[in-house]
């Protein structure tokens, strides 16, 4: 998400011809888009970041389910 927000902001500022961004080369925006694509499609999977987020979410759900189950029996 930290890559997408600057990408969208740069695109909007470039299209609106705002100040210094009007003269900004399109290659900066295209380069950032390519880097974001590579990050989310390749590097995140290689580093295992996508699975860690899923594992943490499912572990939290599991702990809440266990807590609810054992609190009802008392």
HELIX and SHEET records of a PDB file:
HELIX    1   1 UNK A    2  UNK A   15  1                                  14    
HELIX    2   2 UNK A   19  UNK A   23  5                                   5    
HELIX    3   3 UNK A   26  UNK A   38  1                                  13    
HELIX    4   4 UNK A   39  UNK A   43  3                                   5    
HELIX    5   5 UNK A   44  UNK A   47  1                                   4    
HELIX    6   6 UNK A   49  UNK A   73  1                                  25    
END                                                                             
